Amino acid sequence: MSIRRLNHSNRAVSTVLGMVLMVGIITMSMAVLAAALLSGGLYDHQPRAEFVYQEKASGEVLIGVESVQSLAAGDTRIQVKGGSGCGSWGGSGSLEKGAVTAVGDGSCSLAAGDVIQIVGDSVLLDSYKLRGVSPTYERCSEKFEGRLADGEIEVTGNLKCDIVGEDGGRTDVDVIIDDSGHLDGTVKLNEGGSLNIDGGELTGQLETENVPSIDGGSEINGDMTVAEGGSGDTLQLKSDTRVEGKIHSAGETVNLKDGSEVIGDVTVVPAPGEDPGDGIDLKGNSLIDGDANATEYDVVVGPDATVTDEITENQ
């Protein structure tokens, strides 16, 4: 049998044509793969969503869907961190933008400080820490039917009302809370008003232009704001004073004496014509359980004092 040798030029497919075919096959393969990826055909999207929250004085919390992707309503549940379930959107279809549900009105018990978690397909989508909403009380001036002695309110027992102006803004009342007094309500004072807490307790928001006088052993359960424009140079929290809330001071030094505590951030910001000196000054065994923000000023922390989170100064 004779064997015939082929000439190198006698090929079934030329080199050029082979390269063209190879490029074409690769291009088609990549196109198919890209189409599959874009359409989600090769894997499932992780659910994603953004939510907004609105707390109501009744204790109910409204939760709305701001954006959502690949999330079924029936697979989405609401729970309290460390606790039990707290509701859901329900239904069998996809969760859509604009959907709203309410929790806390019989579905579960909620309180300030609780953390609401939203879980979908076993993935933690979002969490929200409840701040709590202060109830709206009648104004103290209405409660006393105008019988305020020289614009002064002295709290010697339990009093539940708001010390605010007719429009809900600041007023020029002088407020004294003695060591047996407990005022439950919002206090908003302008430059003509003053606050002296002599070992008593305030539960509610405090907003004042003048620096308040806070004696040792006093308690404030709420945020405190010292606005610019009033009198006083230093906000002093005397020994064993406790503030459960944030402190925001415009141009006034915040001074924590031995044993005083702030459970929240303390912030001092510049104000026209004000020189806050050290900004924030912690003496003895005092504590800020949060951030100490003095922006353009100093934060002085004594050897036995503590700031648990970030310190910002001299920026």
Secondary structure in CASP SS format (residue, H / E / C, confidence):
PFRMAT SS
TARGET T0000
AUTHOR 0000-0000-0000
METHOD secondary structure of the structure
MODEL  1
M C 1.00
S C 1.00
I C 1.00
R C 1.00
R C 1.00
L C 1.00
N C 1.00
H C 1.00
S C 1.00
N C 1.00
R C 1.00
A C 1.00
V C 1.00
S C 1.00
T H 1.00
V H 1.00
L H 1.00
G H 1.00
M H 1.00
V H 1.00
L H 1.00
M H 1.00
V H 1.00
G H 1.00
I H 1.00
I H 1.00
T H 1.00
M H 1.00
S H 1.00
M H 1.00
A H 1.00
V H 1.00
L H 1.00
A H 1.00
A H 1.00
A H 1.00
L H 1.00
L H 1.00
S H 1.00
G C 1.00
G C 1.00
L C 1.00
Y C 1.00
D C 1.00
H C 1.00
Q C 1.00
P C 1.00
R E 1.00
A E 1.00
E E 1.00
F E 1.00
V E 1.00
Y E 1.00
Q E 1.00
E E 1.00
K C 1.00
A C 1.00
S C 1.00
G C 1.00
E C 1.00
V E 1.00
L E 1.00
I E 1.00
G E 1.00
V E 1.00
E E 1.00
S E 1.00
V E 1.00
Q E 1.00
S C 1.00
L C 1.00
A E 1.00
A H 1.00
G H 1.00
D H 1.00
T E 1.00
R E 1.00
I E 1.00
Q E 1.00
V E 1.00
K C 1.00
G C 1.00
G C 1.00
S C 1.00
G E 1.00
C E 1.00
G E 1.00
S E 1.00
W C 1.00
G C 1.00
G C 1.00
S C 1.00
G C 1.00
S E 1.00
L C 1.00
E C 1.00
K C 1.00
G C 1.00
A C 1.00
V E 1.00
T E 1.00
A E 1.00
V E 1.00
G C 1.00
D C 1.00
G C 1.00
S C 1.00
C C 1.00
S C 1.00
L C 1.00
A C 1.00
A C 1.00
G C 1.00
D C 1.00
V E 1.00
I E 1.00
Q E 1.00
I E 1.00
V E 1.00
G E 1.00
D C 1.00
S C 1.00
V E 1.00
L E 1.00
L E 1.00
D E 1.00
S E 1.00
Y E 1.00
K E 1.00
L C 1.00
R C 1.00
G C 1.00
V C 1.00
S C 1.00
P C 1.00
T C 1.00
Y C 1.00
E C 1.00
R E 1.00
C H 1.00
S H 1.00
E H 1.00
K H 1.00
F C 1.00
E C 1.00
G C 1.00
R C 1.00
L C 1.00
A E 1.00
D C 1.00
G C 1.00
E E 1.00
I E 1.00
E E 1.00
V E 1.00
T C 1.00
G C 1.00
N E 1.00
L E 1.00
K E 1.00
C C 1.00
D E 1.00
I E 1.00
V C 1.00
G C 1.00
E C 1.00
D C 1.00
G C 1.00
G C 1.00
R C 1.00
T E 1.00
D C 1.00
V C 1.00
D E 1.00
V E 1.00
I E 1.00
I E 1.00
D C 1.00
D C 1.00
S C 1.00
G C 1.00
H E 1.00
L E 1.00
D E 1.00
G C 1.00
T C 1.00
V E 1.00
K E 1.00
L E 1.00
N C 1.00
E C 1.00
G C 1.00
G C 1.00
S E 1.00
L E 1.00
N E 1.00
I E 1.00
D C 1.00
G C 1.00
G C 1.00
E E 1.00
L E 1.00
T E 1.00
G C 1.00
Q C 1.00
L E 1.00
E E 1.00
T E 1.00
E C 1.00
N C 1.00
V C 1.00
P C 1.00
S E 1.00
I E 1.00
D C 1.00
G C 1.00
G C 1.00
S C 1.00
E E 1.00
I E 1.00
N E 1.00
G C 1.00
D C 1.00
M E 1.00
T E 1.00
V E 1.00
A C 1.00
E C 1.00
G C 1.00
G C 1.00
S C 1.00
G C 1.00
D C 1.00
T E 1.00
L E 1.00
Q E 1.00
L E 1.00
K C 1.00
S C 1.00
D C 1.00
T C 1.00
R E 1.00
V E 1.00
E C 1.00
G C 1.00
K C 1.00
I E 1.00
H E 1.00
S E 1.00
A E 1.00
G C 1.00
E C 1.00
T E 1.00
V E 1.00
N E 1.00
L E 1.00
K C 1.00
D C 1.00
G C 1.00
S C 1.00
E E 1.00
V E 1.00
I C 1.00
G C 1.00
D C 1.00
V E 1.00
T E 1.00
V E 1.00
V E 1.00
P C 1.00
A C 1.00
P C 1.00
G C 1.00
E C 1.00
D C 1.00
P C 1.00
G C 1.00
D C 1.00
G C 1.00
I E 1.00
D E 1.00
L E 1.00
K C 1.00
G C 1.00
N C 1.00
S C 1.00
L E 1.00
I E 1.00
D C 1.00
G C 1.00
D C 1.00
A E 1.00
N E 1.00
A C 1.00
T C 1.00
E C 1.00
Y C 1.00
D C 1.00
V E 1.00
V E 1.00
V E 1.00
G C 1.00
P C 1.00
D C 1.00
A C 1.00
T E 1.00
V E 1.00
T C 1.00
D C 1.00
E C 1.00
I E 1.00
T E 1.00
E C 1.00
N C 1.00
Q C 1.00
END
